[in-house]
Amino acid sequence: MYLVSLAWRSLRARLTISLLTVASIALSVALLIGIEHLRVGVRESFAGTIKGTDLIVGARGGTTQVLLSTVFGMATPSGSVSWETYERWKAHPAVAWTIPYSLGDSHRGFRVIGTTEEFFTRYRFRDQSVTFASGRAPSTDREVAIGHEVAQRLGYALGAEIVLAHGIAEVSFAEHEVHPFTVVGIIARTSTPIDRALYVTLDGLTEMHAAEQERGGGLMLGPPQEHAHGEAPITAFLLGTKNRFETLQLQREMNEDRTEPLTAIIPGVALAQLWDVVGNAEQALRLVSLFTLLVGLLGMCVALYASLESRRREMAVLRAIGAGPRSIVALLVSESALLALSGAVLGVLLVYAGLAAAAGPVEARYGFALGMSGLARTEWIFLGMVVVAGTLVGLVPAWKAYRSSLADGLSVKV
């Protein structure tokens, strides 16, 4: 304990170089732990966004594309699914429930989703159902429920009247002014992409586009099309099976069906494939952070080693008053360990400070919550490795001090 106290005072006597060394290690640790914490947090957030759904079905396209466009709103759908096809699979003996999704419209940068009441009763995220902070689900073709972030950012309350627009741009020149919607529900905060969306009935979207076509406005890419209420093509649909063991068989049937090309994906499997795609980038970032940490530790070694020249007399005095060579080694190793430990602690504090500062903007922009949970087992291992490596680095200058003689320290160079 005496050596630790002496090492602490020695570091305080060389405050500037000590602070710079701690800052270097702290930034390296913050980068390493921050990347790992962010990686784990993003994966948990993605996995928690959709629960209890056995299959997501969309037009023929990539697995990741169907997942990102339907659940996360991060990609463009590959096409549409006819209402007849949706009804046919909805009536399949293995299907217990379905949730249709119709995309393609927006409101001031927030995407609009046409769906049915099943979304509010069947959809699950982190084993929770969708609830309302105020109001209720839309039930007519002129009602809309909005996510928490939409209400906060745009200042909407129940009874507000809004106009939807074609496309997903924040500024649109093709607004559906002839068919406004009234806000009847504000969804409670979920920390998922649900917070950044508006939900209307399928009939609402059909009537809105029909009214725009009758007026002769809007963005028409072909002759007007007439659809019965709720019978327009949809973008995708979610479904749950009566028996989980039938999921793979049903997925195979859908993917091999020749009536209309479809892509049916299992959310968990699709997420695993997504992580495989970004896995190389994650490993590259981890290697960069480890290299940065190595540079920081080497910098600490150089600083301690270079300071020995000015501390030769200090070491000699310590040995003259009875400190043995092992005590000198223990002192320098203790200094190195204190620097590494201080850098590790400061690095963790920087990580949580950064998470706290970025949590709001990230959730507002992407609809994901950056977890402020405690350090994971892997992160504790990383921290332990940093402290151990920092302590071992101190052996290099300690070995040089060990070999220094008492006479060398007391001699005066002229």
C-alpha angles and dihedrals in degrees: 000000000000090000091051090052091048091048091051092052090047091054091048089053088058094040101154097052090041093053092047091050093048091047091051092051092042093055091048092049091046090053093048097043093037093056092047093045091047092048093052093042094051092048092050091047093050092046092049094051094080126027133166095022113124100190139013112203127195141149116300109291144105121324093234091045093056092048097046096043096046104038106020104028091227101122141039116260115248094226144306138290119228118241091236091057091047092051091048094055092040088060093050111126092235095053118095100178142349137204115203120210125201116186137175105092132084145181119223093328097319117110122242120221123199111207144136136259089271089077091065094044103036108030115100132192121181086350091300130115127229112271134179127243086200137351127011145271119294114264105171134053093258100050130094136186117208134206124248095255092048091054093046097045097042098033095234124164133181111299096029114141118224137180122219125218136212115256130012102274118122090232115043133179094197105070121165095229095159092066112045123179131221121222108240100162141030113203117227116250113280103168088230133100087276087081090063099051142079121222126211133164121268088242088055093058092044093050092045094055092042091053091049092051092048089053090049094237135107127064107308117184095178144357117318114277123210120214130175115242110295093000099104117113116277130213100231143325138222121219143185124210128225090233123026090216089067094058097090093046092049091048090052092049092051096046092048097043111119098194091082124355109247138171115216116189136184106230096222093048092046091052090051089053090049091053089049089056094051094036094094091053090050091052091048091053091048091052091049091051092047090051090050090051091050090053090051092051092047089051089054090050092051092048093051093043094049092049092059092078091061091041099052092104090046090055092047092051090051091052091045092057092051108279110140126217090263090055090053090050091047091050094054093043089050090052090051092048092049091051092049093045093047091048092049093050093046090047092055090049089052090051093054092043089053092047091050091050095046099040095084098046093043093050091046093049102037105014095239128124118226103222118237091196123138124277116290123234092260091053092051088052090052091051091049090050090051093053093044092046091048090051092049091049087060089064091074097065089033091059091052091050090048091058094048113105128228092239091052091056095048098043117101118224115219 
